[in-house]
């Protein structure tokens, strides 16, 4: 008979097992290739499985990263909408200075204008999209859109149908690009978070594709494909967990002022950990291991680049 006491015992048992498994896993993870060896040897109940550890650590990693990005309000402040407002303020500035001050103060007016509105033009004279834009503006060929001669003012004040009709935008792809520009520039922060969240898929795809490369590199060793995949996932888990304390420090205190040396240390540790994992798992002479690890790293970069660009384009159009 199922009782409340039994239910509480089962619940406590599950929590205790989870904690124990997690502690064992975190203790074994820093030792290169140890978790992979334990999993392949059949010690699977006492530790997190490689794919579970990989997905959980990646989820925590990207969740913290998105929280940090969410703090970056300056992202939205630099949107094209801000440039549009600057253009309007410039127009008001010129109108009021000309009306109330006149030619007697030309030098002072020009000096203030240059200091406050440097590189700013009227909204109806600026061509959409802004040449100073970044992010999505660097993905598409901006010149194709600028050839329509759309003003920034019209782009953000007209509805889509009226805008397309006025500037004779007939191509479906160009209409889609313009629509995505406007949506992104209206809320860059949400756009960046959407793209970053979807880029996690490029890591997942790269892991499973590069495992095929390792299968070919170690073909004579008769190692199963899943073993290569598990080793790569554990290397990634180590990298994700290594970054989590750094993200937490930034999230709760912004105590990290210089990221360059931190990134260099993390890249160095992960690279060394990956090489040692190959050395301890495949047990080859260090020169062979280094060559194969280099091939693996290059292939991983290529896969990551390909999938990142592909997913980035898909994300942009879906956003």
C-alpha positions as CSV (number, residue, x, y, z in Angstrom):
1,X,0.0,0.0,0.0
2,X,1.3,3.4,-1.0
3,X,1.5,5.7,2.0
4,X,2.6,9.3,2.5
5,X,5.6,8.1,4.5
6,X,6.7,5.9,1.6
7,X,6.2,8.7,-0.8
8,X,8.5,11.0,1.3
9,X,11.1,8.2,1.6
10,X,11.1,7.7,-2.2
11,X,11.4,11.5,-2.7
12,X,14.3,11.7,-0.2
13,X,16.0,8.8,-1.8
14,X,15.8,10.3,-5.3
15,X,17.2,13.6,-4.1
16,X,20.0,11.9,-2.2
17,X,20.9,9.8,-5.2
18,X,20.9,12.9,-7.5
19,X,23.2,14.8,-5.1
20,X,25.5,11.8,-4.8
21,X,25.6,11.3,-8.5
22,X,26.2,14.9,-9.1
23,X,29.1,15.1,-6.6
24,X,30.7,12.0,-8.0
25,X,30.4,13.3,-11.5
26,X,31.9,16.7,-10.6
27,X,34.8,15.0,-8.8
28,X,35.5,12.8,-11.8
29,X,35.0,15.4,-14.5
30,X,38.3,17.4,-14.0
31,X,40.3,14.2,-14.6
32,X,40.7,13.9,-18.4
33,X,38.8,11.0,-20.0
34,X,37.8,9.5,-16.6
35,X,34.1,9.9,-17.0
36,X,34.1,8.5,-20.5
37,X,36.1,5.5,-19.4
38,X,33.7,4.9,-16.4
39,X,30.7,5.2,-18.7
40,X,32.1,2.8,-21.3
41,X,33.1,0.4,-18.6
42,X,29.5,0.2,-17.4
43,X,29.6,2.4,-14.3
44,X,26.5,4.3,-15.4
45,X,24.2,4.5,-12.4
46,X,26.6,6.2,-10.1
47,X,27.4,9.1,-12.5
48,X,25.5,11.5,-14.8
49,X,25.5,10.1,-18.4
50,X,27.7,12.1,-20.8
51,X,24.7,13.4,-22.8
52,X,22.8,14.4,-19.6
53,X,25.8,16.2,-18.2
54,X,26.4,17.9,-21.6
55,X,22.9,19.1,-22.0
56,X,22.5,20.3,-18.3
57,X,25.8,22.1,-18.3
58,X,25.1,23.7,-21.7
59,X,21.6,24.8,-20.5
60,X,23.1,26.4,-17.4
61,X,25.9,28.0,-19.5
62,X,23.5,29.6,-22.0
63,X,20.9,30.6,-19.4
64,X,23.6,32.5,-17.5
65,X,24.9,34.0,-20.7
66,X,21.4,35.2,-21.7
67,X,21.0,36.7,-18.2
68,X,24.2,38.6,-18.7
69,X,23.1,39.8,-22.1
70,X,19.8,40.9,-20.6
71,X,21.8,43.3,-18.4
72,X,23.3,44.9,-21.5
73,X,20.7,47.7,-21.9
74,X,23.2,49.6,-24.0
75,X,22.5,47.1,-26.8
76,X,19.0,48.6,-27.2
77,X,20.3,52.1,-26.7
78,X,22.5,51.7,-29.8
79,X,19.6,50.7,-32.0
80,X,18.8,52.4,-35.3
81,X,15.8,53.9,-33.5
82,X,18.1,55.9,-31.4
83,X,19.8,57.2,-34.6
84,X,16.4,58.2,-35.9
85,X,15.6,60.2,-32.8
86,X,19.0,61.9,-33.0
87,X,18.2,62.9,-36.5
88,X,14.9,64.5,-35.3
89,X,16.7,66.3,-32.5
90,X,19.2,67.7,-35.0
91,X,16.4,69.0,-37.1
92,X,14.9,70.7,-34.1
93,X,18.3,72.1,-33.0
94,X,18.8,73.7,-36.4
95,X,15.4,75.2,-36.5
96,X,15.6,76.7,-33.1
97,X,19.1,78.0,-33.3
98,X,18.4,79.7,-36.6
99,X,15.1,81.2,-35.3
100,X,16.3,82.4,-31.9
101,X,20.1,83.0,-32.3
102,X,20.6,83.9,-35.9
103,X,23.9,84.5,-37.8
104,X,25.6,86.4,-35.0
105,X,26.3,83.2,-33.2
106,X,27.2,81.0,-36.2
107,X,30.6,79.9,-34.8
108,X,29.1,78.9,-31.4
109,X,26.2,77.1,-33.1
110,X,28.4,75.2,-35.5
111,X,30.8,74.2,-32.6
112,X,27.9,72.9,-30.5
113,X,26.3,71.2,-33.4
114,X,29.6,69.3,-34.2
115,X,30.1,68.3,-30.6
116,X,26.5,67.1,-30.0
117,X,25.5,65.8,-33.4
118,X,28.7,64.5,-35.0
119,X,27.9,62.1,-37.9
120,X,24.1,62.6,-37.4
121,X,21.9,63.5,-40.4
122,X,18.2,64.3,-40.7
123,X,15.9,61.3,-40.5
124,X,14.5,61.9,-43.9
125,X,17.9,62.2,-45.5
126,X,19.5,59.1,-43.8
127,X,19.3,56.0,-46.0
128,X,17.9,52.8,-44.5
129,X,19.5,50.7,-43.1
130,X,22.1,52.8,-41.3
131,X,25.7,52.3,-42.5
132,X,26.8,52.4,-38.9
133,X,24.6,49.5,-37.9
134,X,25.9,46.2,-36.6
135,X,24.6,42.7,-35.9
136,X,22.0,41.8,-38.4
137,X,23.2,44.6,-40.7
138,X,26.4,42.7,-41.2
139,X,24.6,39.5,-42.2
140,X,22.8,40.7,-45.2
141,X,24.1,42.7,-48.2
142,X,23.1,46.2,-47.0
143,X,23.7,47.8,-50.4
144,X,20.9,45.8,-52.0
145,X,18.4,47.3,-49.6
146,X,19.9,50.8,-49.8
147,X,19.5,50.9,-53.5
148,X,15.8,51.4,-53.0
149,X,16.6,54.8,-51.4
150,X,14.3,54.2,-48.4
151,X,14.7,57.0,-45.8
152,X,15.1,56.1,-42.1
153,X,12.0,58.3,-41.4
154,X,9.8,56.4,-43.8
155,X,11.2,53.0,-42.7
156,X,10.1,53.5,-39.1
157,X,6.9,55.6,-39.6
158,X,5.2,53.8,-42.5
159,X,3.4,50.5,-42.3
160,X,5.0,47.7,-44.4
161,X,2.5,47.8,-47.3
162,X,2.8,51.5,-47.8
163,X,6.6,51.4,-47.6
164,X,6.9,48.7,-50.1
165,X,4.5,50.4,-52.5
166,X,6.2,53.8,-52.2
167,X,9.7,52.4,-52.9
168,X,8.5,49.7,-55.3
169,X,10.0,46.8,-53.2
170,X,8.6,43.9,-55.2
171,X,11.1,41.1,-54.4
172,X,9.8,38.8,-51.6
173,X,13.3,38.3,-50.3
174,X,14.0,42.1,-50.0
175,X,10.6,42.5,-48.3
176,X,11.6,39.9,-45.8
177,X,15.0,41.5,-45.2
178,X,13.5,44.9,-44.6
179,X,10.9,43.4,-42.2
180,X,13.6,41.7,-40.2
181,X,15.8,44.8,-40.1
182,X,12.9,46.8,-38.6
183,X,12.0,44.1,-36.2
184,X,15.5,43.6,-35.0
185,X,16.3,47.3,-34.7
186,X,13.2,47.9,-32.7
187,X,14.4,45.4,-30.1
188,X,18.0,44.4,-30.6
189,X,18.2,42.9,-27.1
190,X,15.5,40.3,-27.8
191,X,17.0,39.6,-31.2
192,X,20.4,38.9,-29.9
193,X,19.0,36.7,-27.1
194,X,17.0,34.7,-29.7
195,X,20.1,34.2,-31.9
196,X,22.4,33.2,-29.0
197,X,19.8,30.7,-27.7
198,X,19.6,29.1,-31.1
199,X,23.3,29.0,-31.6
200,X,23.4,26.2,-28.9
201,X,22.2,23.9,-31.7
202,X,25.4,24.5,-33.6
203,X,27.4,23.1,-30.7
204,X,25.1,20.0,-30.5
205,X,25.4,19.4,-34.3
206,X,29.1,20.0,-34.3
207,X,29.7,17.5,-31.5
208,X,27.9,14.6,-33.3
209,X,29.4,15.5,-36.7
210,X,33.0,15.8,-35.4
211,X,32.6,12.4,-33.7
212,X,32.5,10.9,-37.2
213,X,35.9,12.5,-37.9
214,X,37.3,10.8,-34.8
215,X,35.8,7.5,-35.9
216,X,37.8,7.9,-39.1
217,X,41.0,9.0,-37.3
218,X,40.9,6.0,-35.0
219,X,39.4,3.5,-37.4
220,X,41.9,0.8,-36.7
221,X,41.2,1.0,-32.9
222,X,37.7,-0.4,-33.5
223,X,36.2,2.1,-31.1
224,X,32.5,2.7,-31.3
225,X,31.2,6.0,-32.6
226,X,29.3,6.6,-29.3
227,X,32.6,6.5,-27.4
228,X,34.0,9.3,-29.5
229,X,30.8,11.3,-29.0
230,X,30.8,10.7,-25.2
231,X,34.5,11.9,-25.0
232,X,33.7,15.1,-26.9
233,X,30.6,15.8,-24.8
234,X,32.6,15.4,-21.6
235,X,35.2,17.9,-22.9
236,X,32.4,20.3,-23.6
237,X,30.8,19.8,-20.2
238,X,34.2,20.6,-18.6
239,X,34.3,23.9,-20.6
240,X,30.7,24.8,-19.7
241,X,31.2,24.2,-16.0
242,X,34.5,26.0,-16.0
243,X,32.7,29.1,-17.4
244,X,29.7,29.0,-15.0
245,X,31.6,30.6,-12.0
246,X,32.9,33.3,-14.2
247,X,29.3,34.1,-15.5
248,X,28.0,34.0,-11.9
249,X,30.7,36.5,-10.8
250,X,29.7,38.8,-13.7
251,X,26.0,38.4,-13.1
252,X,26.0,39.1,-9.4
253,X,28.7,41.6,-9.1
254,X,30.3,42.6,-12.4
255,X,33.6,42.2,-10.6
256,X,35.5,41.1,-13.7
257,X,36.9,44.2,-15.4
258,X,39.3,42.5,-17.9
259,X,38.1,39.5,-19.8
260,X,41.1,39.0,-22.1
261,X,43.2,37.1,-19.7
262,X,40.3,35.1,-18.4
263,X,39.3,34.0,-21.9
264,X,43.0,33.1,-22.6
265,X,43.2,31.0,-19.5
266,X,39.9,29.2,-20.2
267,X,40.9,28.5,-23.8
268,X,44.2,27.2,-22.6
269,X,42.7,25.0,-19.9
270,X,40.1,23.5,-22.2
271,X,42.6,22.9,-25.0
272,X,45.0,21.2,-22.6
273,X,42.1,19.2,-21.0
274,X,41.0,18.1,-24.5
275,X,44.5,17.0,-25.5
276,X,45.0,15.0,-22.3
277,X,41.6,13.4,-22.7
278,X,42.7,12.2,-26.2
279,X,46.0,11.0,-24.8
280,X,44.5,9.1,-21.8
281,X,41.6,7.6,-23.7
282,X,43.2,6.6,-27.0
283,X,46.6,5.7,-25.6
284,X,48.8,6.7,-28.5
285,X,52.2,8.3,-28.8
286,X,52.0,12.0,-28.0
287,X,53.0,13.1,-31.5
288,X,50.2,11.1,-33.1
289,X,47.8,12.3,-30.4
290,X,48.8,15.9,-31.0
291,X,48.3,15.6,-34.8
292,X,44.9,14.0,-34.5
293,X,43.8,16.4,-31.8
294,X,44.8,19.3,-34.2
295,X,42.8,17.7,-37.0
296,X,39.9,17.3,-34.6
297,X,40.1,21.0,-33.5
298,X,40.3,22.3,-37.1
299,X,37.3,20.1,-38.1
300,X,35.4,21.3,-35.1
301,X,36.0,24.9,-36.0
302,X,34.8,24.3,-39.5
303,X,31.7,22.5,-38.4
304,X,30.9,25.2,-35.8
305,X,31.4,27.9,-38.4
306,X,29.2,26.2,-40.9
307,X,26.4,25.4,-38.5
308,X,26.6,28.8,-36.7
309,X,26.2,30.6,-40.0
310,X,23.4,28.3,-41.1
311,X,21.5,28.6,-37.8
312,X,22.1,32.3,-37.6
313,X,20.4,32.8,-41.0
314,X,17.5,30.6,-39.9
315,X,17.2,32.4,-36.6
316,X,17.3,35.8,-38.2
317,X,14.4,34.9,-40.5
318,X,12.4,33.3,-37.8
319,X,12.8,36.1,-35.3
